[in-house]
Amino acid sequence: MATLRNLAIGLIRQAGYTKIAATIRKIKYDTALLIAILGLGTPS
């Protein structure tokens, strides 16, 4: 579980976000942001 958490934090940081907790809260409701952070597209 720690490995998955670190992977998620790394992806968020690589996408340029510095406020990790706030970004995770946003991702729960914004699938476009999630897709952008995963590198599968851009936010609309």
N, C-alpha and C positions, 0 to 999 in steps of 0.2 A: 504494500500500500504506500509506503514511503517513496518508493521508486516512481510510482504513478503520480504522486503529489509533486515530487521534484520535477518530473517531466512537464506537468501542467504549468508549474511556476516558471520553468525555463522557457516554455513557449510563450507565455504571457510577457515575460521580460524581453524576449527576442522580438516580439511584435511592437515593442516600444512603450509598453505600459509600466509605470513605476508603482502605482498603487494596486498591489496584488489583490488584497481583500475586496476592495471596491470593484475591481474588474471581474472577479469571480462572481460577485453578487449581480453584476450587469449581465454576465454570460447566461445566468439562469433564465433570464427573460428575453434575451436578444440572440436568437439563433444566427443571425447574420454576423454578429460580432464573433461568435464561436467559430463559425466557418472561416472568418478572416484570420483569427488567431491560429487556427490549425493550418493555415496556408492553402486552403482549398478555394478561396475566392476573395472578394473584396466586400466590405460592408456597404449596404445600400443607402 
